[in-house]
Amino acid sequence: GSRLPDDNGDESDGYDEALVPIDGRKGAAKNHLRDDMLGEWVETLRSKAGPAGQTVVLLDACHAGTGLRGNDPGAVRAERHRLETADGPADAGALSPMVAIYSSLPQQPSLEVSWENGERCALLTHAFCKAMMQAGAESTWRGLFERVSVLMSQKRNKQTPQAEGMLDLRIFGEKVSPPPLYFKTYAVTGEREIQLNGGSLNGLQAGTELALYPVDTYDTTGVPPLARGQITTENAGLLECRLLLDRPVPRAELETAWAFVTKRRFNGYNLAVQIAGDDPVQAQTLRERLSGLAIVQLDQPHPELLVTVKKGKLLQLLSADSVVFWETKYSARTPGPALDSLQNALTNYCQAQFLRGLEFDGSPYLMELSVRSETPVEAGAPLTVLRKSKDVAVLTVTNRGDDDLYYTVLDIDAANRVKVLLPPQKWSPAECMLEPGKSREHRVLFHEPGREVLKLIATPALIDLRPAIESRGRSTTQAKTFFEQLFNDSFVPEPGRSRGPQGPYRG
């Protein structure tokens, strides 16, 4: 594998990933198989396999990550804040689902290692074959990749495999629903102690309780956990945390287990809410639900929000000056779905309000975000992007520090929705990495009116905030700050969700 200067402007980092043929020369462009060409070949395979088939690609080479595609830096659109490329496959329904597993990040080498019999073999290839022999009829590509990652880490920690595509497929079988948000073992430190690949920035705060299940457990209903554990104050970090278990578990099971949050911990934020309206039965129903939320304080002298049912049909959330900013259909006979949505709206409101005013002082990670419009604006005027005129907002991220940094951009809209704007939906988090002194532009179209607030998060280690935010799973926070406490409980389960750990929700 090699990296070559981009030859058609479709790479945000300026490099094509490429394979070096046997008659080629590393570093020279002649005869190299660039990612664009490999991607076209895979598209052809997917077309021939058709929607009833599966296309699986294993790329075991240096700089393998994203080796089947380029990163189109052209315009993207944030319609309802789901970032997508402006152009895509004309008829994706005619293609087979695809799974791609890469041996390393785009900027990493991939090495051969010696194995038990003394032979040398590429790391991903050996791990993949070994994991396939362990797979069963219910195994998915996601679960198989987890096993591959563990096997690779046992030999080399500085090589990070990547996977993309439809991972929630049985191996050469049917599609399954994605699992609830889970965390993976980063290191086993004892038969009753593990380090998880998430910390306060992912909502794993002191007091959070988790349950461990075998890899590929997509539904925990009726499945006994391997163990349960709780994160203590001294074990909660920013990007990692230590989980103390209630019973010993064999190391092989700990290495691949999925950890689901069963009880979240929230500290430090109170939201004054008043129940308005004349119907005492409805008021009692609302009071019973809201009194169980840790973030809500009822009957305060100066409420921030009002909750009421309008004409018996609409459940509304209003500001203190009676401006409606959220509502949903309400039925007195079956109020559950509406109350679940209200709980979601309240926690989203807390998170959005806090994030809008959040700033970090003295950060050692010198990364900056600037925003401009492709349509000229007057000096001193606020930046406005108009849908009718097809304005484009250009986001430029620049690394002013001395180290490689990964970046995430959160978008908070006027309706208090928080989404991951960058990395885009079709990128892996590893692709939002900048070397010192480098910049990258992202062009965005917004399709909904309102005031947008963007927040830049820069970290020296690879993180992925999309699962926590988009699945309404857990929260995101800076360690030992109010940010971590708020983000820890800023999302609630989707109404009616039955998969994942069972039991009552505790906010």
C-alpha positions in Angstrom: 0.0 0.0 0.0 1.1 3.6 -0.7 -0.1 7.2 -0.7 0.1 9.4 -3.8 -0.7 13.0 -4.3 -4.4 13.3 -5.2 -4.8 13.5 -9.0 -8.4 14.6 -9.3 -9.3 16.8 -6.3 -11.5 14.3 -4.5 -9.4 13.9 -1.4 -9.7 16.3 1.5 -6.2 15.4 2.8 -4.6 15.7 -0.6 -3.6 12.0 -0.9 -5.0 9.0 -2.8 -4.6 5.7 -1.1 -3.3 3.1 -3.6 -2.1 -0.5 -4.0 1.4 -1.1 -5.5 1.4 -3.9 -8.1 4.2 -6.4 -8.3 5.8 -4.5 -11.2 5.2 -1.1 -9.6 7.5 1.0 -7.4 6.4 2.5 -4.0 6.0 6.2 -4.2 5.7 6.3 -8.0 2.3 6.9 -9.5 2.7 4.7 -12.6 0.5 1.6 -12.7 -0.6 2.1 -9.1 -4.2 1.1 -8.3 -5.7 4.2 -6.8 -8.7 4.1 -4.4 -10.9 5.6 -7.0 -10.3 2.7 -9.4 -10.7 0.1 -6.7 -13.9 1.7 -5.7 -15.2 1.5 -9.3 -14.3 -2.2 -9.5 -16.1 -2.9 -6.2 -19.2 -1.0 -7.6 -19.1 -3.4 -10.5 -18.9 -6.4 -8.2 -21.8 -5.1 -6.2 -23.9 -4.6 -9.3 -23.2 -8.2 -10.4 -24.0 -9.6 -7.0 -27.3 -7.7 -6.8 -29.3 -6.8 -3.7 -29.7 -10.4 -2.7 -25.9 -10.9 -2.4 -23.1 -9.5 -0.3 -19.8 -8.0 -1.3 -17.0 -8.3 1.3 -13.7 -6.5 0.8 -10.6 -7.2 2.9 -7.8 -4.7 2.3 -4.6 -5.7 4.1 -2.0 -3.1 3.0 -0.3 0.0 4.3 -2.5 3.1 4.3 -5.5 0.8 3.8 -8.2 3.0 5.5 -10.7 4.5 2.9 -8.8 2.6 0.2 -12.0 2.1 -1.8 -13.0 5.7 -2.1 -12.0 9.3 -2.1 -13.4 12.0 0.2 -15.4 14.3 -2.0 -14.8 17.8 -0.7 -17.7 19.1 -2.7 -21.0 20.5 -1.3 -22.8 18.6 1.3 -26.2 19.3 2.6 -27.5 19.3 6.2 -31.2 18.7 5.6 -32.6 18.0 9.1 -28.9 18.0 10.0 -28.1 14.7 8.3 -24.9 15.4 6.4 -24.8 13.7 3.1 -22.7 14.0 -0.1 -24.5 16.0 -2.7 -24.3 13.2 -5.3 -24.4 9.5 -4.7 -25.2 6.2 -6.5 -28.0 6.6 -9.0 -29.6 3.3 -8.1 -28.2 2.0 -4.8 -31.1 -0.5 -4.5 -29.6 -2.5 -7.4 -26.3 -3.0 -5.6 -25.5 -5.7 -3.0 -24.8 -4.5 0.5 -21.0 -4.1 1.1 -18.7 -4.7 4.0 -15.1 -3.4 3.9 -12.5 -4.2 6.5 -9.2 -2.3 6.4 -6.0 -3.2 8.2 -5.0 0.3 9.2 -5.9 4.0 9.2 -5.0 6.0 6.0 -1.9 7.4 7.7 -0.7 4.1 9.2 1.5 1.2 7.9 0.3 -2.4 8.0 2.9 -5.0 9.0 3.5 -8.7 8.8 4.1 -10.5 12.1 5.3 -13.9 13.2 2.7 -16.3 14.4 2.6 -19.5 16.5 4.1 -21.7 13.8 6.9 -19.3 13.1 5.5 -18.2 9.7 5.1 -14.6 8.9 1.7 -13.3 7.8 -0.1 -10.0 7.4 -1.8 -9.1 10.6 -5.4 -8.5 9.4 -5.3 -11.6 7.1 -4.4 -13.9 9.9 -6.8 -12.3 12.4 -9.7 -12.4 9.9 -9.2 -16.1 9.1 -9.0 -17.0 12.8 -12.1 -15.0 13.6 -14.0 -16.6 10.7 -13.3 -20.0 12.2 -14.8 -18.8 15.5 -18.0 -17.4 13.9 -21.3 -19.1 14.2 -24.7 -19.0 12.4 -25.8 -15.9 14.3 -22.5 -14.0 13.9 -22.6 -10.6 12.2 -19.9 -8.7 10.4 -19.9 -6.2 13.3 -19.2 -9.0 15.8 -16.6 -10.6 13.5 -14.8 -7.2 13.2 -14.8 -6.9 17.0 -13.0 -10.3 17.2 -10.6 -9.2 14.5 -9.7 -6.0 16.3 -9.0 -7.9 19.5 -6.8 -10.4 17.8 -4.8 -7.7 16.0 -4.4 -5.7 19.2 -2.8 -8.7 20.9 0.0 -8.5 18.4 0.3 -4.8 17.6 -1.4 -1.9 19.4 -0.2 0.8 16.9 -2.2 -0.6 14.0 -5.8 0.4 14.0 -8.2 -1.7 11.8 -11.2 0.0 10.3 -14.6 -1.3 9.0 -17.4 0.4 7.1 -20.5 -0.6 5.2 -23.5 -2.7 6.4 -21.9 -4.3 9.4 -25.3 -5.4 10.8 -25.6 -8.3 8.5 -25.3 -12.0 9.4 -22.2 -13.3 7.7 -23.5 -14.1 4.3 -27.0 -13.9 5.7 -29.9 -11.5 6.5 -29.8 -8.0 7.7 -30.4 -7.3 11.5 -31.3 -4.2 13.3 -28.3 -2.3 14.7 -27.6 -2.9 18.4 -28.1 -0.3 21.1 -25.1 1.8 21.9 -22.4 -0.3 23.5 -18.8 0.2 24.6 -15.9 -2.2 24.0 -13.0 -3.4 26.2 -9.8 -1.3 25.7 -7.7 -3.4 28.1 -8.2 -6.2 30.5 -6.6 -5.3 33.9 -7.9 -8.2 35.9 -10.6 -11.0 36.0 -13.0 -8.4 37.6 -11.7 -5.2 36.0 -11.5 -3.8 32.5 -10.9 -0.5 30.7 -13.6 0.7 28.3 -13.0 2.6 25.1 -15.1 5.5 26.4 -15.0 8.0 29.2 -16.8 11.2 30.4 -16.7 12.5 26.8 -18.9 9.6 25.9 -21.2 9.8 28.9 -19.4 7.2 31.1 -19.3 9.2 34.3 -18.8 8.2 37.9 -21.8 6.3 39.1 -22.8 4.9 35.7 -23.8 1.2 35.8 -23.1 -1.2 32.9 -23.8 -4.8 32.1 -21.4 -7.0 30.0 -22.8 -9.3 27.3 -21.1 -11.6 24.8 -20.1 -10.1 21.5 -23.0 -10.1 18.9 -25.7 -9.7 21.6 -28.1 -7.5 19.7 -31.0 -8.1 22.0 -30.5 -8.7 25.7 -34.0 -9.8 26.5 -33.8 -13.0 28.5 -30.0 -13.1 28.2 -28.1 -13.1 31.5 -25.1 -10.7 31.5 -21.6 -12.0 31.9 -21.2 -9.5 34.8 -22.3 -6.1 36.0 -20.2 -3.1 37.1 -20.1 0.5 38.1 -17.7 3.3 37.3 -16.3 5.0 40.4 -15.1 8.5 40.8 -11.4 7.6 40.7 -11.9 5.4 37.6 -13.7 8.0 35.3 -11.5 9.6 32.7 -12.1 11.7 29.6 -11.6 9.1 26.9 -11.3 5.9 28.9 -12.7 4.5 32.2 -12.2 1.5 34.4 -15.2 -0.8 35.1 -15.1 -2.8 38.3 -17.2 -6.0 37.9 -19.3 -7.9 40.4 -17.9 -11.3 39.4 -14.8 -12.8 37.6 -15.1 -13.4 33.9 -12.7 -15.3 31.7 -10.2 -13.0 29.9 -11.2 -14.2 26.4 -14.9 -13.2 27.0 -13.8 -9.9 28.6 -11.8 -8.9 25.5 -14.7 -9.1 23.1 -17.7 -8.3 25.4 -20.1 -5.5 24.7 -20.9 -3.2 27.6 -24.4 -1.7 27.7 -25.3 1.2 30.1 -28.1 0.1 32.4 -28.2 3.2 34.7 -26.9 6.6 33.9 -25.6 9.1 36.4 -26.5 12.8 36.3 -25.2 15.5 38.5 -25.3 19.3 38.7 -28.1 20.5 36.4 -31.6 21.5 37.4 -34.3 22.7 35.1 -37.3 24.7 36.6 -40.5 23.5 35.0 -44.1 24.5 35.7 -47.1 22.4 34.8 -49.8 24.7 33.4 -53.5 24.0 32.6 -56.8 23.5 34.3 -57.3 19.7 34.0 -56.2 18.1 37.3 -56.0 14.6 35.9 -53.6 15.7 33.1 -51.6 17.8 35.5 -51.1 14.7 37.8 -50.1 12.5 34.9 -47.5 15.1 33.8 -46.3 15.6 37.4 -45.8 11.8 37.9 -43.6 11.6 34.8 -41.6 14.8 35.4 -41.0 14.2 39.1 -38.9 11.1 38.1 -36.4 13.1 36.0 -33.3 14.2 37.9 -32.9 17.3 35.7 -36.4 18.6 36.5 -37.5 20.7 39.5 -41.2 21.4 39.8 -43.0 24.2 41.6 -40.2 26.7 41.4 -40.9 30.4 41.8 -39.3 31.4 38.4 -39.8 28.5 36.0 -37.7 28.3 32.8 -40.2 26.2 30.9 -44.0 25.5 30.9 -45.6 22.2 30.1 -49.3 22.0 29.1 -51.9 20.1 27.1 -53.7 22.2 24.6 -57.4 21.3 24.0 -56.7 17.8 25.2 -54.8 16.9 22.0 -51.4 18.6 21.9 -48.7 18.3 24.6 -46.6 21.5 24.4 -43.4 22.8 25.8 -43.2 26.6 26.1 -40.7 29.1 27.2 -41.4 31.3 30.3 -42.9 34.0 28.0 -45.3 31.4 26.5 -43.5 30.8 23.1 -44.2 27.3 21.9 -41.0 25.6 20.7 -42.0 21.9 20.9 -45.3 20.0 20.7 -46.6 16.5 19.9 -50.0 14.7 19.7 -51.4 13.7 23.1 -54.0 11.1 24.1 -55.3 10.9 27.6 -56.0 7.2 27.1 -52.5 6.3 26.0 -50.2 9.2 27.2 -47.0 7.1 27.2 -45.6 7.9 23.7 -46.2 11.7 24.2 -44.6 11.7 27.7 -41.6 9.8 26.3 -41.2 12.5 23.6 -41.6 15.2 26.3 -38.8 13.6 28.3 -36.6 13.6 25.2 -37.4 17.2 24.5 -36.5 18.4 28.0 -33.2 16.6 28.0 -32.3 17.9 24.5 -33.3 21.4 25.7 -30.9 21.2 28.7 -28.0 20.0 26.5 -28.6 22.5 23.8 -28.9 25.5 26.2 -25.7 24.5 27.9 -23.7 23.8 24.8 -24.7 27.1 23.2 -22.8 29.0 25.9 -20.0 26.6 26.5 -16.4 27.7 26.0 -13.1 26.1 27.2 -10.3 28.3 28.3 -6.6 27.3 28.2 -7.0 24.2 26.0 -3.7 22.8 24.9 -5.2 21.7 21.6 -4.8 24.6 19.2 -7.5 24.0 16.6 -9.8 26.6 15.2 -13.0 26.7 13.2 -14.0 29.5 10.9 -17.2 29.9 8.9 -17.9 32.0 5.8 -20.5 32.2 3.1 -19.7 31.7 -0.6 -22.1 34.7 -1.2 -20.3 37.9 -0.1 -21.8 39.6 3.0 -21.3 43.2 4.2 -18.5 43.8 6.7 -19.8 43.4 10.3 -23.1 41.8 9.2 -24.1 38.4 10.7 -23.4 35.4 8.5 -26.6 34.3 6.9 -27.1 31.3 4.6 -30.3 31.5 2.6 -31.8 28.4 1.2 -33.6 30.2 -1.7 -30.4 31.7 -3.0 -28.5 28.4 -2.5 -25.8 29.9 -0.4 -23.1 27.6 0.8 -21.5 27.9 4.2 -17.8 27.0 4.1 -16.4 25.6 7.3 -12.6 25.7 7.6 -10.9 23.7 10.4 -7.2 24.5 11.0 -4.7 22.8 13.3 -2.5 25.5 14.9 -0.7 23.1 17.3 2.3 20.9 17.1 0.5 17.5 17.1 -1.9 15.5 15.0 -5.5 16.3 16.2 -8.9 14.8 15.5 -11.9 17.1 15.3 -15.6 16.8 15.7 -18.1 19.6 15.0 -21.5 19.6 16.8 -24.4 21.5 15.4 -27.1 22.9 17.7 -30.2 24.2 15.8 -33.1 26.4 16.8 -35.2 23.4 17.8 -32.6 22.3 20.3 -31.5 19.4 18.3 -27.8 18.4 18.5 -26.2 16.5 15.7 -22.7 15.6 14.7 -22.0 17.8 11.6 -18.4 16.7 11.1 -17.3 14.1 10.4 -19.9 13.6 7.7 -22.1 10.6 7.7 -20.1 8.8 5.1 -16.7 9.4 6.7 -15.1 7.5 9.5 -14.0 9.6 12.5 -10.4 8.7 11.5 -10.7 10.9 8.4 -11.2 14.0 10.5 -7.6 14.2 11.5 -5.4 17.2 10.7 -1.6 17.4 10.9 0.0 20.5 12.4 -0.4 23.5 10.2 -3.0 21.9 7.9 -6.5 23.1 7.1 -9.5 21.5 5.6 -12.7 23.0 4.1 -16.2 21.5 4.3 -19.0 23.1 2.3 -22.5 22.8 3.9 -26.0 23.6 2.8 -28.6 24.3 5.5 -32.3 23.7 4.6 -34.1 24.7 7.8 -34.4 28.2 9.2 -33.1 29.2 12.5 -29.9 30.1 14.4 -27.2 27.5 14.2 -24.5 27.2 16.9 -21.4 25.1 16.0 -19.0 23.7 18.6 -15.6 22.3 17.7 -14.1 19.5 19.8 -10.5 18.7 19.3 -8.8 15.6 20.8 -5.4 13.9 20.4 -7.0 10.5 20.4 -9.6 9.1 18.0 -13.2 9.5 19.3 -16.6 8.9 17.8 -19.5 10.9 19.2 -22.0 9.9 16.5 -23.3 6.7 18.2 -24.0 8.4 21.5 -25.8 11.4 19.9 -27.6 9.8 16.9 -28.9 6.8 18.8 -30.0 8.9 21.7 -27.8 6.7 23.7 -25.5 8.4 26.2 -24.0 11.8 26.5 -20.7 13.5 25.8 -18.5 15.6 28.1 -15.2 17.1 29.1 -13.8 15.2 32.2 -14.3 16.7 35.6 -16.3 19.7 34.2 -19.9 20.7 34.0 -19.8 19.6 30.4 -19.3 16.0 31.3 -22.1 16.0 33.8 -24.6 17.5 31.4 -23.8 15.5 28.4 -23.9 12.4 30.5 -27.7 12.5 30.7 -28.6 14.7 27.8 -30.2 11.9 25.7 -32.9 9.4 26.6 -33.9 6.1 24.9 -36.2 6.4 21.9 -39.8 5.8 22.8 -40.9 2.2 22.5 -37.3 0.9 22.2 -37.3 -2.6 23.6 -33.9 -3.9 22.6 -30.9 -3.5 24.8 -30.8 -3.7 28.6 -34.2 -4.2 30.2 -35.6 -2.3 33.2 -36.9 1.1 34.1 -35.2 4.2 32.8 -33.6 6.3 35.6 -32.7 9.8 34.4 
